[in-house]
Amino acid sequence: MTATPTDTSLDAWRAYAATHERLVRHLAREITRETGLSDADYAVLEALVDVPAGRLRARDLRLALEWEKSRLSHQTRRMEQRGLLARETCEADGRSADVVVTAEGREAAAQARAVREASLRSLVVDTLGPDRVDDLAETATLLGARLARAADEDPQCRAALAED
């Protein structure tokens, strides 16, 4: 039988969730102010700059971001119009599209990453200190693994991720 979370456990979760949301909004505002990129722009660029040749099949990018097909399509179209990325025919099969980061997109991603990392150092790392940062990393790994199992067990999640 699974234990019922105590009110204290739920209060801890609520405090964490509220703080996380505030941090995410703060980081998004800083990146937008300093670089003009939206949070969605940054997510797409981050996914692309860290892969070989800065290119992914649109489906693989969608899966990496855990976005719906239409959201990725609209986002990449807007970013392509601004010169941050390009959509090209997939070299492997010619039927699907690759999303490719441009030189301008790489520069924007580098600027945004620098802003984000400086802010994270100041707000999180310096505030928590090394031991709590290690605990945070351990907690994130534990929760990430559990969420992956939950997604694998959820038929709706599997169906959404399999969508072409």
Phi and psi in radians as a Rosetta constraint file:
Dihedral C 1 N 2 CA 2 C 2 CIRCULARHARMONIC -1.405 0.35
Dihedral N 2 CA 2 C 2 N 3 CIRCULARHARMONIC 2.377 0.35
Dihedral C 2 N 3 CA 3 C 3 CIRCULARHARMONIC -1.247 0.35
Dihedral N 3 CA 3 C 3 N 4 CIRCULARHARMONIC 2.518 0.35
Dihedral C 3 N 4 CA 4 C 4 CIRCULARHARMONIC -1.447 0.35
Dihedral N 4 CA 4 C 4 N 5 CIRCULARHARMONIC 2.294 0.35
Dihedral C 4 N 5 CA 5 C 5 CIRCULARHARMONIC -1.064 0.35
Dihedral N 5 CA 5 C 5 N 6 CIRCULARHARMONIC 2.443 0.35
Dihedral C 5 N 6 CA 6 C 6 CIRCULARHARMONIC -1.330 0.35
Dihedral N 6 CA 6 C 6 N 7 CIRCULARHARMONIC 2.873 0.35
Dihedral C 6 N 7 CA 7 C 7 CIRCULARHARMONIC -1.027 0.35
Dihedral N 7 CA 7 C 7 N 8 CIRCULARHARMONIC -0.640 0.35
Dihedral C 7 N 8 CA 8 C 8 CIRCULARHARMONIC -1.116 0.35
Dihedral N 8 CA 8 C 8 N 9 CIRCULARHARMONIC -0.724 0.35
Dihedral C 8 N 9 CA 9 C 9 CIRCULARHARMONIC -1.066 0.35
Dihedral N 9 CA 9 C 9 N 10 CIRCULARHARMONIC -0.790 0.35
Dihedral C 9 N 10 CA 10 C 10 CIRCULARHARMONIC -1.182 0.35
Dihedral N 10 CA 10 C 10 N 11 CIRCULARHARMONIC -0.630 0.35
Dihedral C 10 N 11 CA 11 C 11 CIRCULARHARMONIC -1.096 0.35
Dihedral N 11 CA 11 C 11 N 12 CIRCULARHARMONIC -0.708 0.35
Dihedral C 11 N 12 CA 12 C 12 CIRCULARHARMONIC -1.089 0.35
Dihedral N 12 CA 12 C 12 N 13 CIRCULARHARMONIC -0.752 0.35
Dihedral C 12 N 13 CA 13 C 13 CIRCULARHARMONIC -1.098 0.35
Dihedral N 13 CA 13 C 13 N 14 CIRCULARHARMONIC -0.802 0.35
Dihedral C 13 N 14 CA 14 C 14 CIRCULARHARMONIC -1.065 0.35
Dihedral N 14 CA 14 C 14 N 15 CIRCULARHARMONIC -0.718 0.35
Dihedral C 14 N 15 CA 15 C 15 CIRCULARHARMONIC -1.119 0.35
Dihedral N 15 CA 15 C 15 N 16 CIRCULARHARMONIC -0.774 0.35
Dihedral C 15 N 16 CA 16 C 16 CIRCULARHARMONIC -1.076 0.35
Dihedral N 16 CA 16 C 16 N 17 CIRCULARHARMONIC -0.850 0.35
Dihedral C 16 N 17 CA 17 C 17 CIRCULARHARMONIC -1.064 0.35
Dihedral N 17 CA 17 C 17 N 18 CIRCULARHARMONIC -0.740 0.35
Dihedral C 17 N 18 CA 18 C 18 CIRCULARHARMONIC -1.137 0.35
Dihedral N 18 CA 18 C 18 N 19 CIRCULARHARMONIC -0.731 0.35
Dihedral C 18 N 19 CA 19 C 19 CIRCULARHARMONIC -1.162 0.35
Dihedral N 19 CA 19 C 19 N 20 CIRCULARHARMONIC -0.728 0.35
Dihedral C 19 N 20 CA 20 C 20 CIRCULARHARMONIC -1.046 0.35
Dihedral N 20 CA 20 C 20 N 21 CIRCULARHARMONIC -0.798 0.35
Dihedral C 20 N 21 CA 21 C 21 CIRCULARHARMONIC -1.063 0.35
Dihedral N 21 CA 21 C 21 N 22 CIRCULARHARMONIC -0.729 0.35
Dihedral C 21 N 22 CA 22 C 22 CIRCULARHARMONIC -1.110 0.35
Dihedral N 22 CA 22 C 22 N 23 CIRCULARHARMONIC -0.723 0.35
Dihedral C 22 N 23 CA 23 C 23 CIRCULARHARMONIC -1.113 0.35
Dihedral N 23 CA 23 C 23 N 24 CIRCULARHARMONIC -0.795 0.35
Dihedral C 23 N 24 CA 24 C 24 CIRCULARHARMONIC -1.057 0.35
Dihedral N 24 CA 24 C 24 N 25 CIRCULARHARMONIC -0.784 0.35
Dihedral C 24 N 25 CA 25 C 25 CIRCULARHARMONIC -1.131 0.35
Dihedral N 25 CA 25 C 25 N 26 CIRCULARHARMONIC -0.710 0.35
Dihedral C 25 N 26 CA 26 C 26 CIRCULARHARMONIC -1.068 0.35
Dihedral N 26 CA 26 C 26 N 27 CIRCULARHARMONIC -0.838 0.35
Dihedral C 26 N 27 CA 27 C 27 CIRCULARHARMONIC -1.080 0.35
Dihedral N 27 CA 27 C 27 N 28 CIRCULARHARMONIC -0.729 0.35
Dihedral C 27 N 28 CA 28 C 28 CIRCULARHARMONIC -1.087 0.35
Dihedral N 28 CA 28 C 28 N 29 CIRCULARHARMONIC -0.758 0.35
Dihedral C 28 N 29 CA 29 C 29 CIRCULARHARMONIC -1.096 0.35
Dihedral N 29 CA 29 C 29 N 30 CIRCULARHARMONIC -0.741 0.35
Dihedral C 29 N 30 CA 30 C 30 CIRCULARHARMONIC -1.098 0.35
Dihedral N 30 CA 30 C 30 N 31 CIRCULARHARMONIC -0.785 0.35
Dihedral C 30 N 31 CA 31 C 31 CIRCULARHARMONIC -1.117 0.35
Dihedral N 31 CA 31 C 31 N 32 CIRCULARHARMONIC -0.759 0.35
Dihedral C 31 N 32 CA 32 C 32 CIRCULARHARMONIC -1.097 0.35
Dihedral N 32 CA 32 C 32 N 33 CIRCULARHARMONIC -0.777 0.35
Dihedral C 32 N 33 CA 33 C 33 CIRCULARHARMONIC -1.099 0.35
Dihedral N 33 CA 33 C 33 N 34 CIRCULARHARMONIC -0.753 0.35
Dihedral C 33 N 34 CA 34 C 34 CIRCULARHARMONIC -1.459 0.35
Dihedral N 34 CA 34 C 34 N 35 CIRCULARHARMONIC -0.492 0.35
Dihedral C 34 N 35 CA 35 C 35 CIRCULARHARMONIC -2.210 0.35
Dihedral N 35 CA 35 C 35 N 36 CIRCULARHARMONIC -0.280 0.35
Dihedral C 35 N 36 CA 36 C 36 CIRCULARHARMONIC 1.453 0.35
Dihedral N 36 CA 36 C 36 N 37 CIRCULARHARMONIC -0.028 0.35
Dihedral C 36 N 37 CA 37 C 37 CIRCULARHARMONIC -1.459 0.35
Dihedral N 37 CA 37 C 37 N 38 CIRCULARHARMONIC 2.469 0.35
Dihedral C 37 N 38 CA 38 C 38 CIRCULARHARMONIC -1.399 0.35
Dihedral N 38 CA 38 C 38 N 39 CIRCULARHARMONIC 2.958 0.35
Dihedral C 38 N 39 CA 39 C 39 CIRCULARHARMONIC -1.085 0.35
Dihedral N 39 CA 39 C 39 N 40 CIRCULARHARMONIC -0.671 0.35
Dihedral C 39 N 40 CA 40 C 40 CIRCULARHARMONIC -1.169 0.35
Dihedral N 40 CA 40 C 40 N 41 CIRCULARHARMONIC -0.714 0.35
Dihedral C 40 N 41 CA 41 C 41 CIRCULARHARMONIC -0.979 0.35
Dihedral N 41 CA 41 C 41 N 42 CIRCULARHARMONIC -0.844 0.35
Dihedral C 41 N 42 CA 42 C 42 CIRCULARHARMONIC -1.091 0.35
Dihedral N 42 CA 42 C 42 N 43 CIRCULARHARMONIC -0.735 0.35
Dihedral C 42 N 43 CA 43 C 43 CIRCULARHARMONIC -1.057 0.35
Dihedral N 43 CA 43 C 43 N 44 CIRCULARHARMONIC -0.779 0.35
Dihedral C 43 N 44 CA 44 C 44 CIRCULARHARMONIC -1.133 0.35
Dihedral N 44 CA 44 C 44 N 45 CIRCULARHARMONIC -0.833 0.35
Dihedral C 44 N 45 CA 45 C 45 CIRCULARHARMONIC -1.090 0.35
Dihedral N 45 CA 45 C 45 N 46 CIRCULARHARMONIC -0.740 0.35
Dihedral C 45 N 46 CA 46 C 46 CIRCULARHARMONIC -1.042 0.35
Dihedral N 46 CA 46 C 46 N 47 CIRCULARHARMONIC -0.716 0.35
Dihedral C 46 N 47 CA 47 C 47 CIRCULARHARMONIC -1.150 0.35
Dihedral N 47 CA 47 C 47 N 48 CIRCULARHARMONIC -0.588 0.35
Dihedral C 47 N 48 CA 48 C 48 CIRCULARHARMONIC -1.468 0.35
Dihedral N 48 CA 48 C 48 N 49 CIRCULARHARMONIC -0.673 0.35
Dihedral C 48 N 49 CA 49 C 49 CIRCULARHARMONIC -1.226 0.35
Dihedral N 49 CA 49 C 49 N 50 CIRCULARHARMONIC -0.307 0.35
Dihedral C 49 N 50 CA 50 C 50 CIRCULARHARMONIC -1.675 0.35
Dihedral N 50 CA 50 C 50 N 51 CIRCULARHARMONIC 0.139 0.35
Dihedral C 50 N 51 CA 51 C 51 CIRCULARHARMONIC -2.001 0.35
Dihedral N 51 CA 51 C 51 N 52 CIRCULARHARMONIC 2.703 0.35
Dihedral C 51 N 52 CA 52 C 52 CIRCULARHARMONIC -0.964 0.35
Dihedral N 52 CA 52 C 52 N 53 CIRCULARHARMONIC 2.380 0.35
Dihedral C 52 N 53 CA 53 C 53 CIRCULARHARMONIC 1.101 0.35
Dihedral N 53 CA 53 C 53 N 54 CIRCULARHARMONIC 0.100 0.35
Dihedral C 53 N 54 CA 54 C 54 CIRCULARHARMONIC 1.049 0.35
Dihedral N 54 CA 54 C 54 N 55 CIRCULARHARMONIC 0.603 0.35
Dihedral C 54 N 55 CA 55 C 55 CIRCULARHARMONIC -2.424 0.35
Dihedral N 55 CA 55 C 55 N 56 CIRCULARHARMONIC 2.473 0.35
Dihedral C 55 N 56 CA 56 C 56 CIRCULARHARMONIC -2.454 0.35
Dihedral N 56 CA 56 C 56 N 57 CIRCULARHARMONIC 2.601 0.35
Dihedral C 56 N 57 CA 57 C 57 CIRCULARHARMONIC -1.051 0.35
Dihedral N 57 CA 57 C 57 N 58 CIRCULARHARMONIC 2.546 0.35
Dihedral C 57 N 58 CA 58 C 58 CIRCULARHARMONIC -0.973 0.35
Dihedral N 58 CA 58 C 58 N 59 CIRCULARHARMONIC -0.713 0.35
Dihedral C 58 N 59 CA 59 C 59 CIRCULARHARMONIC -1.090 0.35
Dihedral N 59 CA 59 C 59 N 60 CIRCULARHARMONIC -0.754 0.35
Dihedral C 59 N 60 CA 60 C 60 CIRCULARHARMONIC -1.167 0.35
Dihedral N 60 CA 60 C 60 N 61 CIRCULARHARMONIC -0.639 0.35
Dihedral C 60 N 61 CA 61 C 61 CIRCULARHARMONIC -1.144 0.35
Dihedral N 61 CA 61 C 61 N 62 CIRCULARHARMONIC -0.752 0.35
Dihedral C 61 N 62 CA 62 C 62 CIRCULARHARMONIC -1.041 0.35
Dihedral N 62 CA 62 C 62 N 63 CIRCULARHARMONIC -0.758 0.35
Dihedral C 62 N 63 CA 63 C 63 CIRCULARHARMONIC -1.160 0.35
Dihedral N 63 CA 63 C 63 N 64 CIRCULARHARMONIC -0.706 0.35
Dihedral C 63 N 64 CA 64 C 64 CIRCULARHARMONIC -1.093 0.35
Dihedral N 64 CA 64 C 64 N 65 CIRCULARHARMONIC -0.663 0.35
Dihedral C 64 N 65 CA 65 C 65 CIRCULARHARMONIC -1.513 0.35
Dihedral N 65 CA 65 C 65 N 66 CIRCULARHARMONIC -0.259 0.35
Dihedral C 65 N 66 CA 66 C 66 CIRCULARHARMONIC 1.016 0.35
Dihedral N 66 CA 66 C 66 N 67 CIRCULARHARMONIC 0.806 0.35
Dihedral C 66 N 67 CA 67 C 67 CIRCULARHARMONIC -1.881 0.35
Dihedral N 67 CA 67 C 67 N 68 CIRCULARHARMONIC 2.784 0.35
Dihedral C 67 N 68 CA 68 C 68 CIRCULARHARMONIC -1.318 0.35
Dihedral N 68 CA 68 C 68 N 69 CIRCULARHARMONIC 2.719 0.35
Dihedral C 68 N 69 CA 69 C 69 CIRCULARHARMONIC -0.996 0.35
Dihedral N 69 CA 69 C 69 N 70 CIRCULARHARMONIC -0.785 0.35
Dihedral C 69 N 70 CA 70 C 70 CIRCULARHARMONIC -1.160 0.35
Dihedral N 70 CA 70 C 70 N 71 CIRCULARHARMONIC -0.650 0.35
Dihedral C 70 N 71 CA 71 C 71 CIRCULARHARMONIC -1.101 0.35
Dihedral N 71 CA 71 C 71 N 72 CIRCULARHARMONIC -0.791 0.35
Dihedral C 71 N 72 CA 72 C 72 CIRCULARHARMONIC -1.113 0.35
Dihedral N 72 CA 72 C 72 N 73 CIRCULARHARMONIC -0.727 0.35
Dihedral C 72 N 73 CA 73 C 73 CIRCULARHARMONIC -1.047 0.35
Dihedral N 73 CA 73 C 73 N 74 CIRCULARHARMONIC -0.831 0.35
Dihedral C 73 N 74 CA 74 C 74 CIRCULARHARMONIC -1.135 0.35
Dihedral N 74 CA 74 C 74 N 75 CIRCULARHARMONIC -0.745 0.35
Dihedral C 74 N 75 CA 75 C 75 CIRCULARHARMONIC -1.134 0.35
Dihedral N 75 CA 75 C 75 N 76 CIRCULARHARMONIC -0.800 0.35
Dihedral C 75 N 76 CA 76 C 76 CIRCULARHARMONIC -1.176 0.35
Dihedral N 76 CA 76 C 76 N 77 CIRCULARHARMONIC -0.603 0.35
Dihedral C 76 N 77 CA 77 C 77 CIRCULARHARMONIC -1.085 0.35
Dihedral N 77 CA 77 C 77 N 78 CIRCULARHARMONIC -0.783 0.35
Dihedral C 77 N 78 CA 78 C 78 CIRCULARHARMONIC -1.137 0.35
Dihedral N 78 CA 78 C 78 N 79 CIRCULARHARMONIC -0.715 0.35
Dihedral C 78 N 79 CA 79 C 79 CIRCULARHARMONIC -1.223 0.35
Dihedral N 79 CA 79 C 79 N 80 CIRCULARHARMONIC -0.592 0.35
Dihedral C 79 N 80 CA 80 C 80 CIRCULARHARMONIC -1.131 0.35
Dihedral N 80 CA 80 C 80 N 81 CIRCULARHARMONIC -0.722 0.35
Dihedral C 80 N 81 CA 81 C 81 CIRCULARHARMONIC -1.090 0.35
Dihedral N 81 CA 81 C 81 N 82 CIRCULARHARMONIC -0.472 0.35
Dihedral C 81 N 82 CA 82 C 82 CIRCULARHARMONIC -1.625 0.35
Dihedral N 82 CA 82 C 82 N 83 CIRCULARHARMONIC 0.030 0.35
Dihedral C 82 N 83 CA 83 C 83 CIRCULARHARMONIC 1.416 0.35
Dihedral N 83 CA 83 C 83 N 84 CIRCULARHARMONIC 0.230 0.35
Dihedral C 83 N 84 CA 84 C 84 CIRCULARHARMONIC -1.468 0.35
Dihedral N 84 CA 84 C 84 N 85 CIRCULARHARMONIC -0.434 0.35
Dihedral C 84 N 85 CA 85 C 85 CIRCULARHARMONIC -2.689 0.35
Dihedral N 85 CA 85 C 85 N 86 CIRCULARHARMONIC 2.986 0.35
Dihedral C 85 N 86 CA 86 C 86 CIRCULARHARMONIC -2.320 0.35
Dihedral N 86 CA 86 C 86 N 87 CIRCULARHARMONIC 2.681 0.35
Dihedral C 86 N 87 CA 87 C 87 CIRCULARHARMONIC -1.927 0.35
Dihedral N 87 CA 87 C 87 N 88 CIRCULARHARMONIC 2.201 0.35
Dihedral C 87 N 88 CA 88 C 88 CIRCULARHARMONIC -2.246 0.35
Dihedral N 88 CA 88 C 88 N 89 CIRCULARHARMONIC 2.739 0.35
Dihedral C 88 N 89 CA 89 C 89 CIRCULARHARMONIC -1.077 0.35
Dihedral N 89 CA 89 C 89 N 90 CIRCULARHARMONIC 2.384 0.35
Dihedral C 89 N 90 CA 90 C 90 CIRCULARHARMONIC -1.104 0.35
Dihedral N 90 CA 90 C 90 N 91 CIRCULARHARMONIC 2.221 0.35
Dihedral C 90 N 91 CA 91 C 91 CIRCULARHARMONIC -1.156 0.35
Dihedral N 91 CA 91 C 91 N 92 CIRCULARHARMONIC -0.534 0.35
Dihedral C 91 N 92 CA 92 C 92 CIRCULARHARMONIC -1.301 0.35
Dihedral N 92 CA 92 C 92 N 93 CIRCULARHARMONIC -0.692 0.35
Dihedral C 92 N 93 CA 93 C 93 CIRCULARHARMONIC -2.297 0.35
Dihedral N 93 CA 93 C 93 N 94 CIRCULARHARMONIC -0.230 0.35
Dihedral C 93 N 94 CA 94 C 94 CIRCULARHARMONIC 1.291 0.35
Dihedral N 94 CA 94 C 94 N 95 CIRCULARHARMONIC -0.110 0.35
Dihedral C 94 N 95 CA 95 C 95 CIRCULARHARMONIC -1.719 0.35
Dihedral N 95 CA 95 C 95 N 96 CIRCULARHARMONIC -0.492 0.35
Dihedral C 95 N 96 CA 96 C 96 CIRCULARHARMONIC -1.895 0.35
Dihedral N 96 CA 96 C 96 N 97 CIRCULARHARMONIC 3.043 0.35
Dihedral C 96 N 97 CA 97 C 97 CIRCULARHARMONIC -1.876 0.35
Dihedral N 97 CA 97 C 97 N 98 CIRCULARHARMONIC 2.528 0.35
Dihedral C 97 N 98 CA 98 C 98 CIRCULARHARMONIC -1.764 0.35
Dihedral N 98 CA 98 C 98 N 99 CIRCULARHARMONIC 2.522 0.35
Dihedral C 98 N 99 CA 99 C 99 CIRCULARHARMONIC -1.813 0.35
Dihedral N 99 CA 99 C 99 N 100 CIRCULARHARMONIC 2.209 0.35
Dihedral C 99 N 100 CA 100 C 100 CIRCULARHARMONIC -2.191 0.35
Dihedral N 100 CA 100 C 100 N 101 CIRCULARHARMONIC 2.268 0.35
Dihedral C 100 N 101 CA 101 C 101 CIRCULARHARMONIC -1.338 0.35
Dihedral N 101 CA 101 C 101 N 102 CIRCULARHARMONIC 2.418 0.35
Dihedral C 101 N 102 CA 102 C 102 CIRCULARHARMONIC -1.585 0.35
Dihedral N 102 CA 102 C 102 N 103 CIRCULARHARMONIC 3.005 0.35
Dihedral C 102 N 103 CA 103 C 103 CIRCULARHARMONIC -1.033 0.35
Dihedral N 103 CA 103 C 103 N 104 CIRCULARHARMONIC -0.720 0.35
Dihedral C 103 N 104 CA 104 C 104 CIRCULARHARMONIC -1.099 0.35
Dihedral N 104 CA 104 C 104 N 105 CIRCULARHARMONIC -0.697 0.35
Dihedral C 104 N 105 CA 105 C 105 CIRCULARHARMONIC -1.142 0.35
Dihedral N 105 CA 105 C 105 N 106 CIRCULARHARMONIC -0.681 0.35
Dihedral C 105 N 106 CA 106 C 106 CIRCULARHARMONIC -1.093 0.35
Dihedral N 106 CA 106 C 106 N 107 CIRCULARHARMONIC -0.750 0.35
Dihedral C 106 N 107 CA 107 C 107 CIRCULARHARMONIC -1.128 0.35
Dihedral N 107 CA 107 C 107 N 108 CIRCULARHARMONIC -0.771 0.35
Dihedral C 107 N 108 CA 108 C 108 CIRCULARHARMONIC -1.087 0.35
Dihedral N 108 CA 108 C 108 N 109 CIRCULARHARMONIC -0.719 0.35
Dihedral C 108 N 109 CA 109 C 109 CIRCULARHARMONIC -1.131 0.35
Dihedral N 109 CA 109 C 109 N 110 CIRCULARHARMONIC -0.706 0.35
Dihedral C 109 N 110 CA 110 C 110 CIRCULARHARMONIC -1.112 0.35
Dihedral N 110 CA 110 C 110 N 111 CIRCULARHARMONIC -0.745 0.35
Dihedral C 110 N 111 CA 111 C 111 CIRCULARHARMONIC -1.107 0.35
Dihedral N 111 CA 111 C 111 N 112 CIRCULARHARMONIC -0.790 0.35
Dihedral C 111 N 112 CA 112 C 112 CIRCULARHARMONIC -1.148 0.35
Dihedral N 112 CA 112 C 112 N 113 CIRCULARHARMONIC -0.700 0.35
Dihedral C 112 N 113 CA 113 C 113 CIRCULARHARMONIC -1.093 0.35
Dihedral N 113 CA 113 C 113 N 114 CIRCULARHARMONIC -0.712 0.35
Dihedral C 113 N 114 CA 114 C 114 CIRCULARHARMONIC -1.104 0.35
Dihedral N 114 CA 114 C 114 N 115 CIRCULARHARMONIC -0.742 0.35
Dihedral C 114 N 115 CA 115 C 115 CIRCULARHARMONIC -1.089 0.35
Dihedral N 115 CA 115 C 115 N 116 CIRCULARHARMONIC -0.837 0.35
Dihedral C 115 N 116 CA 116 C 116 CIRCULARHARMONIC -1.100 0.35
Dihedral N 116 CA 116 C 116 N 117 CIRCULARHARMONIC -0.796 0.35
Dihedral C 116 N 117 CA 117 C 117 CIRCULARHARMONIC -1.145 0.35
Dihedral N 117 CA 117 C 117 N 118 CIRCULARHARMONIC -0.684 0.35
Dihedral C 117 N 118 CA 118 C 118 CIRCULARHARMONIC -1.113 0.35
Dihedral N 118 CA 118 C 118 N 119 CIRCULARHARMONIC -0.738 0.35
Dihedral C 118 N 119 CA 119 C 119 CIRCULARHARMONIC -1.166 0.35
Dihedral N 119 CA 119 C 119 N 120 CIRCULARHARMONIC -0.742 0.35
Dihedral C 119 N 120 CA 120 C 120 CIRCULARHARMONIC -1.120 0.35
Dihedral N 120 CA 120 C 120 N 121 CIRCULARHARMONIC -0.671 0.35
Dihedral C 120 N 121 CA 121 C 121 CIRCULARHARMONIC -1.063 0.35
Dihedral N 121 CA 121 C 121 N 122 CIRCULARHARMONIC -0.817 0.35
Dihedral C 121 N 122 CA 122 C 122 CIRCULARHARMONIC -1.192 0.35
Dihedral N 122 CA 122 C 122 N 123 CIRCULARHARMONIC -0.820 0.35
Dihedral C 122 N 123 CA 123 C 123 CIRCULARHARMONIC -1.460 0.35
Dihedral N 123 CA 123 C 123 N 124 CIRCULARHARMONIC -0.602 0.35
Dihedral C 123 N 124 CA 124 C 124 CIRCULARHARMONIC -1.885 0.35
Dihedral N 124 CA 124 C 124 N 125 CIRCULARHARMONIC -1.073 0.35
Dihedral C 124 N 125 CA 125 C 125 CIRCULARHARMONIC -1.077 0.35
Dihedral N 125 CA 125 C 125 N 126 CIRCULARHARMONIC -0.871 0.35
Dihedral C 125 N 126 CA 126 C 126 CIRCULARHARMONIC -1.174 0.35
Dihedral N 126 CA 126 C 126 N 127 CIRCULARHARMONIC -0.557 0.35
Dihedral C 126 N 127 CA 127 C 127 CIRCULARHARMONIC -1.283 0.35
Dihedral N 127 CA 127 C 127 N 128 CIRCULARHARMONIC -0.766 0.35
Dihedral C 127 N 128 CA 128 C 128 CIRCULARHARMONIC -1.420 0.35
Dihedral N 128 CA 128 C 128 N 129 CIRCULARHARMONIC -0.600 0.35
Dihedral C 128 N 129 CA 129 C 129 CIRCULARHARMONIC 1.413 0.35
Dihedral N 129 CA 129 C 129 N 130 CIRCULARHARMONIC 2.904 0.35
Dihedral C 129 N 130 CA 130 C 130 CIRCULARHARMONIC -1.054 0.35
Dihedral N 130 CA 130 C 130 N 131 CIRCULARHARMONIC -0.739 0.35
Dihedral C 130 N 131 CA 131 C 131 CIRCULARHARMONIC -1.157 0.35
Dihedral N 131 CA 131 C 131 N 132 CIRCULARHARMONIC -0.753 0.35
Dihedral C 131 N 132 CA 132 C 132 CIRCULARHARMONIC -1.250 0.35
Dihedral N 132 CA 132 C 132 N 133 CIRCULARHARMONIC -0.556 0.35
Dihedral C 132 N 133 CA 133 C 133 CIRCULARHARMONIC -1.126 0.35
Dihedral N 133 CA 133 C 133 N 134 CIRCULARHARMONIC -0.720 0.35
Dihedral C 133 N 134 CA 134 C 134 CIRCULARHARMONIC -1.068 0.35
Dihedral N 134 CA 134 C 134 N 135 CIRCULARHARMONIC -0.736 0.35
Dihedral C 134 N 135 CA 135 C 135 CIRCULARHARMONIC -1.108 0.35
Dihedral N 135 CA 135 C 135 N 136 CIRCULARHARMONIC -0.707 0.35
Dihedral C 135 N 136 CA 136 C 136 CIRCULARHARMONIC -1.081 0.35
Dihedral N 136 CA 136 C 136 N 137 CIRCULARHARMONIC -0.759 0.35
Dihedral C 136 N 137 CA 137 C 137 CIRCULARHARMONIC -1.092 0.35
Dihedral N 137 CA 137 C 137 N 138 CIRCULARHARMONIC -0.754 0.35
Dihedral C 137 N 138 CA 138 C 138 CIRCULARHARMONIC -1.105 0.35
Dihedral N 138 CA 138 C 138 N 139 CIRCULARHARMONIC -0.755 0.35
Dihedral C 138 N 139 CA 139 C 139 CIRCULARHARMONIC -1.113 0.35
Dihedral N 139 CA 139 C 139 N 140 CIRCULARHARMONIC -0.765 0.35
Dihedral C 139 N 140 CA 140 C 140 CIRCULARHARMONIC -1.099 0.35
Dihedral N 140 CA 140 C 140 N 141 CIRCULARHARMONIC -0.702 0.35
Dihedral C 140 N 141 CA 141 C 141 CIRCULARHARMONIC -1.114 0.35
Dihedral N 141 CA 141 C 141 N 142 CIRCULARHARMONIC -0.782 0.35
Dihedral C 141 N 142 CA 142 C 142 CIRCULARHARMONIC -1.080 0.35
Dihedral N 142 CA 142 C 142 N 143 CIRCULARHARMONIC -0.851 0.35
Dihedral C 142 N 143 CA 143 C 143 CIRCULARHARMONIC -1.173 0.35
Dihedral N 143 CA 143 C 143 N 144 CIRCULARHARMONIC -0.665 0.35
Dihedral C 143 N 144 CA 144 C 144 CIRCULARHARMONIC -1.073 0.35
Dihedral N 144 CA 144 C 144 N 145 CIRCULARHARMONIC -0.736 0.35
Dihedral C 144 N 145 CA 145 C 145 CIRCULARHARMONIC -1.129 0.35
Dihedral N 145 CA 145 C 145 N 146 CIRCULARHARMONIC -0.702 0.35
Dihedral C 145 N 146 CA 146 C 146 CIRCULARHARMONIC -1.182 0.35
Dihedral N 146 CA 146 C 146 N 147 CIRCULARHARMONIC -0.675 0.35
Dihedral C 146 N 147 CA 147 C 147 CIRCULARHARMONIC -1.159 0.35
Dihedral N 147 CA 147 C 147 N 148 CIRCULARHARMONIC -0.655 0.35
Dihedral C 147 N 148 CA 148 C 148 CIRCULARHARMONIC -1.089 0.35
Dihedral N 148 CA 148 C 148 N 149 CIRCULARHARMONIC -0.751 0.35
Dihedral C 148 N 149 CA 149 C 149 CIRCULARHARMONIC -1.114 0.35
Dihedral N 149 CA 149 C 149 N 150 CIRCULARHARMONIC -0.723 0.35
Dihedral C 149 N 150 CA 150 C 150 CIRCULARHARMONIC -1.080 0.35
Dihedral N 150 CA 150 C 150 N 151 CIRCULARHARMONIC -0.719 0.35
Dihedral C 150 N 151 CA 151 C 151 CIRCULARHARMONIC -1.135 0.35
Dihedral N 151 CA 151 C 151 N 152 CIRCULARHARMONIC -0.706 0.35
Dihedral C 151 N 152 CA 152 C 152 CIRCULARHARMONIC -1.116 0.35
Dihedral N 152 CA 152 C 152 N 153 CIRCULARHARMONIC -0.556 0.35
Dihedral C 152 N 153 CA 153 C 153 CIRCULARHARMONIC -1.466 0.35
Dihedral N 153 CA 153 C 153 N 154 CIRCULARHARMONIC -0.243 0.35
Dihedral C 153 N 154 CA 154 C 154 CIRCULARHARMONIC -1.659 0.35
Dihedral N 154 CA 154 C 154 N 155 CIRCULARHARMONIC 1.945 0.35
Dihedral C 154 N 155 CA 155 C 155 CIRCULARHARMONIC -1.047 0.35
Dihedral N 155 CA 155 C 155 N 156 CIRCULARHARMONIC -0.630 0.35
Dihedral C 155 N 156 CA 156 C 156 CIRCULARHARMONIC -1.169 0.35
Dihedral N 156 CA 156 C 156 N 157 CIRCULARHARMONIC -0.691 0.35
Dihedral C 156 N 157 CA 157 C 157 CIRCULARHARMONIC -1.134 0.35
Dihedral N 157 CA 157 C 157 N 158 CIRCULARHARMONIC -0.815 0.35
Dihedral C 157 N 158 CA 158 C 158 CIRCULARHARMONIC -1.038 0.35
Dihedral N 158 CA 158 C 158 N 159 CIRCULARHARMONIC -0.736 0.35
Dihedral C 158 N 159 CA 159 C 159 CIRCULARHARMONIC -1.128 0.35
Dihedral N 159 CA 159 C 159 N 160 CIRCULARHARMONIC -0.727 0.35
Dihedral C 159 N 160 CA 160 C 160 CIRCULARHARMONIC -1.136 0.35
Dihedral N 160 CA 160 C 160 N 161 CIRCULARHARMONIC -0.695 0.35
Dihedral C 160 N 161 CA 161 C 161 CIRCULARHARMONIC -1.268 0.35
Dihedral N 161 CA 161 C 161 N 162 CIRCULARHARMONIC -0.481 0.35
Dihedral C 161 N 162 CA 162 C 162 CIRCULARHARMONIC -1.418 0.35
Dihedral N 162 CA 162 C 162 N 163 CIRCULARHARMONIC -0.222 0.35
Dihedral C 162 N 163 CA 163 C 163 CIRCULARHARMONIC -0.988 0.35
Dihedral N 163 CA 163 C 163 N 164 CIRCULARHARMONIC 2.342 0.35
